[in-house]
């Protein structure tokens, strides 16, 4: 591989070249390579140099374009850093490279000699590669709680991110369809085997059909501010665990169209990648937590379109690499790229054709463990197409509050009045109906103390011809009181149930009938 490297990169593999930009001597320089960049790992830092390439989606063909891309990369990635946490400040600046390709020297950021630069590099603080989420996932060390934290972080980031204006070109439905079509054009050229060509054609047809179905919704989502300046490349290898917090990095800098996108498009990439790593339970956890935090009710309807597209993106990247390596059969690396492209195409097909959905509800008093049990069920679910709806979150969303906000409502007043209670269950039923129609398995986490409340959901499943299950949770009253008191002391849950609420629920409770118990599921281990 090194034989094909340009002289500049070969020279920068020499540790002595870093004496002026490193506090300690560099003993070894490692090279990582993508289709668009060389990344030199030297000491405590990494130096990312753009390749002089030009693709339909990326143009680094001139020095001026590469410099602009480096500066944009710094700006868009610093948005994810925490100013009060130095370890999260990965993007340090743009350094000019001066001299000659054979004898390069590092210039200073913003210095006068930048005008004499022969190239530019993004300087980054290195992190432990083992802490990247793809590696954590491979080791089985990626917990649902970390993904829930990422979901909340991204929902908060997206809420304050710049919104695409009416006169700006990004995120219109036509733009949303441009890139899937570009993927398929590349894949048709790169994958000529008849079976591969048939899979590409089938996915292209499904994508066109799905786009026609959701185009009006995509337009409404843009009008409502759902198209924002996001990350653009939010897969697991671009997420790293730093000080118990998942930090996005390597946001797209080279194409505004790929960064100014629907917020669901951004999140669907990470969801798709969890499926690619065969972790459907984690995919469930990520999506459900993000929906709770964002309140984005219509996102699931466009989710499969975006997630299938994202699988197509990874298939295209593998196909481009296949071409750079000489095509199928040229080398083991080329064959691995072909296998990767095929794997992502198969995943895109599975996303487009999910298994039949199910409807589940919980049943139990406050403090009985419904949210714990539903979380465990989500983590164990094997399709990756399950969404949990929580009554505690839905009640607040209907009143314009975030999941963890305090409503200040008293017993039978405000958010907990009989009217609000009925509105919450009606909204949960409506949302469950829409999600089931879109192919999602739905788990509704609510008390469901009254038979009539349960009957409405049972009728929904029966009318749709879908399986219906009840996840019942029970605990002694003394344990319920202890759990509620401890939960309120922590103050980190959407539930606002008090001991007074529990006492009232004990009077409301209508136990499951024998027929309902026949639909019961065992509590998760």
C-alpha positions in Angstrom: 0.0 0.0 0.0 2.8 2.4 0.9 4.2 2.0 -2.7 1.2 3.8 -4.0 1.4 6.7 -1.5 2.2 10.2 -2.7 5.6 11.6 -1.7 4.1 14.0 0.9 2.3 11.2 2.8 5.4 9.0 2.7 7.5 11.8 4.1 5.0 12.5 6.9 5.3 8.9 8.0 8.7 9.8 9.4 8.5 10.5 13.2 11.1 13.2 13.0 8.7 15.4 10.9 6.6 16.1 14.1 9.3 17.7 16.3 7.9 21.2 15.9 4.2 20.3 16.6 4.4 17.7 19.4 5.3 18.3 23.0 7.0 14.9 23.2 9.1 13.0 20.6 7.0 10.9 18.3 8.2 7.3 18.1 5.9 5.9 15.4 3.5 7.3 12.9 0.5 5.2 11.8 -1.6 5.7 8.7 -5.3 5.3 8.3 -6.8 5.8 4.9 -10.4 6.4 3.6 -11.6 7.2 0.1 -11.3 10.9 0.9 -8.4 11.3 3.3 -5.2 10.2 4.8 -5.1 10.2 8.6 -1.7 10.2 10.3 -1.6 9.1 13.9 1.4 10.6 15.6 1.9 10.8 19.4 -1.0 12.6 21.1 -2.4 14.0 17.9 -3.9 13.0 14.5 -3.5 14.9 11.3 -6.1 14.5 8.6 -5.1 15.4 5.0 -7.7 15.5 2.3 -7.0 13.5 -0.9 -7.1 15.4 -4.2 -10.1 13.5 -5.4 -13.4 14.4 -7.0 -16.6 12.4 -6.7 -20.2 13.5 -7.4 -20.6 14.1 -3.6 -17.1 15.3 -2.7 -14.7 17.7 -4.5 -11.2 18.1 -3.0 -9.6 18.5 -6.4 -7.8 21.9 -5.7 -5.8 23.1 -2.8 -8.3 25.9 -2.1 -11.1 23.4 -1.8 -9.1 21.2 0.5 -8.3 24.2 2.8 -11.9 25.3 2.8 -13.0 21.7 3.7 -10.5 21.6 6.6 -11.8 24.8 8.0 -15.4 23.7 7.7 -14.5 20.4 9.4 -13.3 22.3 12.4 -16.4 24.4 12.6 -19.0 21.7 12.2 -17.4 19.3 14.6 -16.7 21.8 17.4 -20.5 22.1 17.7 -20.5 18.7 19.5 -17.8 19.6 22.0 -18.4 20.6 25.6 -16.5 23.8 26.5 -16.3 22.7 30.1 -14.9 19.3 29.3 -11.4 19.5 27.7 -11.3 15.8 26.8 -14.2 16.3 24.4 -12.4 19.1 22.5 -11.0 16.9 19.7 -10.7 19.5 16.9 -7.8 21.8 17.5 -7.2 23.7 14.2 -6.0 23.7 10.6 -2.3 23.5 10.1 -0.6 24.4 6.8 2.1 22.2 5.4 5.0 24.1 3.8 8.3 23.2 2.0 8.2 20.5 -0.7 6.4 17.1 -0.9 9.7 15.3 -0.3 10.8 17.7 2.5 7.6 19.0 4.2 7.4 21.1 7.3 4.5 22.0 9.6 3.5 25.6 9.5 1.5 27.4 12.2 -2.3 27.9 12.1 -3.1 31.3 10.7 0.5 32.2 10.2 1.8 34.2 7.2 3.5 31.1 5.7 0.0 29.6 5.2 0.2 31.4 1.8 3.1 29.2 0.9 1.3 26.0 1.9 1.5 23.0 -0.3 -1.2 21.3 1.7 -3.4 21.6 4.8 -4.2 19.2 7.6 -6.9 19.1 10.4 -5.1 18.6 13.7 -7.1 16.5 16.2 -6.5 15.3 19.7 -6.2 11.5 19.6 -8.6 9.3 21.6 -8.6 5.7 22.6 -9.7 3.9 19.4 -11.0 1.1 21.5 -13.7 3.5 22.9 -15.3 4.0 19.5 -18.8 2.7 19.5 -18.3 0.2 16.7 -15.5 -1.4 18.8 -17.5 -1.3 22.0 -20.4 -3.0 20.1 -18.1 -5.7 18.8 -16.9 -6.4 22.3 -20.4 -6.5 23.7 -19.7 -3.5 25.9 -22.2 -1.1 24.4 -25.0 -0.7 27.0 -28.6 0.6 26.2 -28.0 3.4 28.8 -25.1 4.8 26.7 -27.3 4.9 23.6 -30.1 6.5 25.6 -27.6 9.2 26.6 -26.6 9.7 23.0 -30.3 10.0 22.0 -30.9 12.7 24.5 -27.7 14.5 23.6 -28.6 14.5 19.9 -32.2 15.6 20.5 -30.8 18.6 22.5 -28.2 19.3 19.8 -30.9 19.2 17.1 -33.2 21.4 19.0 -30.6 24.2 19.0 -29.1 23.5 15.5 -29.6 25.9 12.7 -32.8 25.4 10.8 -33.0 25.3 7.0 -34.8 28.4 5.8 -37.5 28.5 3.2 -35.1 30.0 0.6 -32.3 27.5 1.2 -31.9 24.5 -1.1 -31.3 21.8 1.5 -33.7 19.2 2.7 -36.5 19.6 0.2 -38.0 16.3 -0.8 -36.3 16.4 -4.2 -33.0 16.8 -2.4 -33.8 13.9 -0.1 -34.2 11.7 -3.2 -31.2 12.9 -5.0 -28.7 11.0 -2.9 -30.4 7.5 -2.9 -30.5 7.8 -6.7 -26.8 8.7 -6.7 -26.1 5.6 -4.6 -27.9 3.3 -7.0 -26.2 4.8 -10.0 -22.8 4.0 -8.4 -23.9 0.6 -7.4 -25.2 -0.3 -10.8 -21.8 0.5 -12.3 -19.8 -1.2 -9.6 -21.8 -4.4 -9.0 -22.4 -6.2 -12.3 -23.1 -9.7 -11.1 -26.7 -10.6 -12.1 -27.8 -11.3 -8.5 -26.3 -8.0 -7.3 -27.9 -6.1 -10.1 -31.3 -7.6 -9.3 -30.9 -6.6 -5.6 -29.9 -3.0 -6.6 -32.9 -2.8 -9.0 -35.3 -4.1 -6.4 -34.1 -1.6 -3.8 -34.2 1.2 -6.3 -37.8 0.4 -7.1 -38.8 0.2 -3.4 -37.1 3.5 -2.7 -39.0 5.3 -5.5 -42.3 3.8 -4.3 -41.6 4.7 -0.7 -40.5 8.2 -1.6 -43.8 8.8 -3.5 -45.7 7.7 -0.4 -43.9 10.0 2.1 -43.0 13.0 -0.1 -45.8 15.2 1.3 -44.7 14.3 4.8 -41.1 15.1 4.0 -42.2 18.6 2.8 -44.3 19.1 6.0 -41.4 18.1 8.2 -39.2 20.7 6.5 -41.8 23.4 6.9 -41.9 22.5 10.6 -38.2 22.9 11.0 -37.1 19.3 11.0 -34.4 20.0 8.4 -31.3 21.3 10.3 -27.6 21.5 10.1 -26.7 18.1 11.5 -23.9 15.6 11.5 -24.5 13.8 8.2 -22.4 10.7 8.9 -23.6 9.4 12.3 -22.6 5.8 12.3 -20.9 3.9 15.1 -17.3 4.5 14.0 -18.0 8.3 14.2 -19.1 8.1 17.9 -16.7 7.7 20.8 -17.1 7.2 24.5 -15.2 9.9 26.4 -15.6 10.3 30.1 -18.8 8.2 30.1 -20.4 10.4 27.4 -20.9 9.5 23.8 -19.4 12.2 21.6 -20.0 12.5 17.8 -17.1 13.4 15.6 -16.2 13.4 11.9 -19.3 15.2 10.8 -19.6 15.8 7.1 -17.7 18.9 6.0 -17.5 18.4 2.2 -21.1 18.7 1.1 -23.7 21.0 2.6 -26.5 18.9 1.1 -25.4 15.9 3.1 -25.2 17.8 6.4 -28.3 20.0 6.2 -30.8 17.1 6.5 -33.9 15.9 8.2 -33.1 15.1 11.9 -34.5 11.6 11.4 -32.1 11.0 8.5 -29.2 11.7 10.9 -30.4 9.4 13.6 -31.4 6.6 11.2 -27.7 6.1 10.3 -26.7 5.1 13.9 -29.9 2.9 14.1 -29.0 1.2 10.8 -25.4 0.6 12.0 -26.6 -1.1 15.2 -28.6 -3.5 13.0 -25.5 -4.0 10.9 -23.7 -5.0 14.1 -26.5 -7.5 14.9 -27.7 -5.5 17.9 -31.4 -5.0 17.3 -32.2 -4.4 21.0 -29.8 -1.5 21.1 -31.4 -0.1 17.9 -34.7 -0.2 19.7 -33.3 1.6 22.7 -31.7 4.3 20.6 -34.8 5.1 18.6 -37.3 4.9 21.5 -35.1 7.2 23.7 -34.7 9.7 20.8 -38.4 9.8 20.2 -39.0 10.4 23.9 -36.4 13.2 24.0 -37.3 14.9 20.7 -41.1 14.4 20.6 -40.8 13.8 16.8 -44.0 11.9 16.3 -43.8 11.6 12.5 -40.2 10.4 12.3 -41.1 6.7 12.3 -43.1 7.1 9.1 -40.0 8.3 7.2 -37.5 6.2 9.2 -37.3 3.1 6.9 -36.7 5.3 3.9 -33.8 7.1 5.5 -32.3 3.9 7.1 -32.4 2.0 3.9 -30.8 4.9 2.2 -28.1 4.9 4.9 -27.4 1.2 4.3 -27.1 2.1 0.6 -24.5 4.8 1.5 -22.3 2.2 3.2 -22.8 -0.1 0.2 -21.7 2.7 -2.1 -18.6 3.5 0.0 -17.6 -0.2 -0.1 -18.2 -0.3 -3.9 -16.0 2.8 -4.4 -13.3 1.1 -2.4 -13.8 -2.0 -4.5 -13.1 0.0 -7.6 -10.0 1.6 -6.0 -8.7 -1.9 -5.2 -9.0 -3.1 -8.8 -12.4 -4.9 -8.7 -13.6 -8.3 -7.6 -10.9 -10.9 -7.5 -8.0 -8.4 -7.6 -7.0 -9.0 -3.9 -8.4 -10.3 -0.6 -9.1 -6.6 0.3 -11.2 -6.1 -2.9 -13.2 -9.3 -2.2 -13.8 -8.1 1.4 -15.2 -4.8 0.0 -17.5 -6.7 -2.4 -18.8 -8.8 0.5 -19.3 -5.6 2.6 -21.3 -4.0 -0.2 -23.5 -7.1 -0.5 -24.0 -7.2 3.3 -25.3 -3.6 3.3 -27.6 -4.2 0.4 -29.1 -7.2 2.2 -29.6 -5.0 5.3 -31.3 -2.3 3.2 -33.6 -5.0 1.8 -34.4 -6.2 5.4 -35.2 -2.6 6.5 -37.5 -2.2 3.6 -39.3 -5.4 4.3 -39.8 -5.7 8.1 -41.4 -8.7 9.9 -45.1 -8.4 10.9 -45.5 -6.1 13.9 -47.0 -6.9 17.4 -48.7 -4.7 20.0 -47.8 -5.0 23.7 -49.0 -3.1 26.7 -47.8 -3.1 30.3 -50.0 -3.4 33.4 -49.2 -2.4 36.9 -49.2 0.2 39.7 -46.7 3.0 39.9 -43.4 1.6 41.1 -44.1 -2.0 40.0 -41.3 -2.0 37.5 -43.1 -1.4 34.2 -40.4 0.9 32.7 -37.6 -1.5 33.9 -39.4 -4.5 32.4 -40.2 -2.7 29.1 -36.6 -1.6 28.8 -35.5 -5.2 29.2 -38.0 -6.4 26.7 -36.8 -3.8 24.2 -33.2 -4.8 24.6 -34.1 -8.5 24.0 -36.4 -7.9 21.0 -34.8 -9.4 17.9 -36.2 -7.4 14.9 -34.9 -3.9 15.8 -38.3 -2.6 14.7 -39.9 -2.0 18.2 -40.8 1.4 19.6 -41.8 2.0 23.2 -44.3 4.7 24.0 -44.4 5.9 27.7 -47.5 7.5 29.1 -45.4 9.6 31.4 -43.6 11.1 28.4 -46.6 11.3 26.2 -48.6 13.2 28.8 -45.9 15.9 29.0 -45.4 16.0 25.2 -49.1 16.8 24.8 -48.7 19.8 27.2 -45.5 21.1 25.6 -43.1 19.8 28.3 -39.9 17.7 27.9 -39.8 14.2 29.3 -37.8 15.2 32.5 -39.5 18.6 33.1 -41.6 18.9 36.2 -45.3 19.9 35.5 -46.0 21.0 39.1 -49.4 19.2 38.8 -51.2 18.0 41.9 -53.3 15.0 42.4 -56.2 15.0 39.9 -55.2 18.4 38.5 -53.1 19.8 35.6 -51.4 17.0 33.7 -53.1 14.4 36.0 -56.7 15.6 35.7 -59.2 13.0 34.4 -59.4 14.9 31.1 -55.6 14.8 30.7 -55.6 11.2 31.6 -58.1 10.4 28.9 -56.3 12.5 26.4 -53.0 10.7 27.1 -54.5 7.2 26.5 -56.3 8.4 23.4 -53.1 9.8 22.0 -51.2 6.6 22.8 -53.8 4.6 21.0 -53.6 6.9 17.9 -49.9 6.7 17.9 -49.9 3.0 18.3 -52.3 2.7 15.3 -50.1 4.7 13.1 -46.9 2.9 14.1 -48.4 -0.5 13.5 -49.6 0.6 10.1 -46.0 1.7 9.3 -44.7 -1.8 10.3 -43.4 -1.0 13.8 -43.9 -3.3 16.8 -45.3 -1.1 19.6 -44.8 -1.5 23.4 -47.0 0.9 25.4 -45.6 1.6 28.9 -48.5 2.8 30.9 -50.4 1.7 34.1 -53.5 0.3 32.2 -55.3 -0.2 35.5 -58.8 -0.1 34.1 -60.2 -2.9 31.9 -61.6 -0.3 29.4 -58.2 1.2 28.8 -56.8 -2.2 28.0 -59.8 -3.2 25.8 -59.1 -0.3 23.4 -55.6 -1.6 22.6 -56.7 -5.2 22.5 -59.3 -4.2 19.9 -56.7 -2.3 17.9 -54.5 -5.4 17.6 -57.5 -7.7 16.9 -58.8 -5.4 14.2 -55.4 -5.3 12.5 -54.9 -9.1 12.8 -51.8 -8.7 15.0 -50.6 -10.5 18.1 -51.4 -8.8 21.4 -49.5 -9.2 24.6 -49.6 -7.8 28.2 -46.5 -7.4 30.2 -47.8 -7.4 33.8 -45.7 -6.1 36.7 -46.4 -6.7 40.4 -44.8 -5.9 43.7 -45.8 -5.7 47.3 -47.3 -2.4 48.3 -44.5 -1.7 50.7 -42.0 -2.1 47.9 -44.0 0.2 45.6 -43.9 2.9 48.3 -40.2 2.6 48.7 -39.5 2.7 45.0 -41.7 5.8 44.4 -40.0 7.6 47.3 -36.5 6.7 45.9 -37.4 7.7 42.4 -38.7 11.1 43.4 -35.6 11.7 45.4 -33.4 11.0 42.4 -35.5 13.2 40.1 -34.3 11.6 36.9 -37.4 10.0 35.5 -40.4 11.2 33.5 -42.8 9.8 36.1 -44.2 12.2 38.7 -46.1 9.6 40.6 -46.3 10.3 44.4 -47.4 8.1 47.3 -50.8 9.9 47.1 -51.0 8.8 43.4 -50.3 5.2 44.5 -53.0 5.2 47.1 -55.5 6.4 44.5 -54.4 3.8 42.0 -55.0 1.1 44.6 -58.6 2.1 44.5 -58.8 2.2 40.7 -57.0 -1.1 40.0 -59.1 -3.6 38.0 -57.1 -6.8 37.9 -56.4 -8.7 34.6 -59.2 -11.0 33.6 -58.5 -14.7 32.9 -58.8 -13.9 29.2 -56.3 -11.1 29.5 -53.8 -13.2 31.5 -53.8 -15.6 28.5 -52.1 -12.7 26.6 -49.5 -12.3 29.3 -45.8 -12.4 28.8 -43.3 -13.5 31.5 -41.4 -10.7 33.1 -37.9 -10.3 31.7 -35.0 -11.7 33.7 
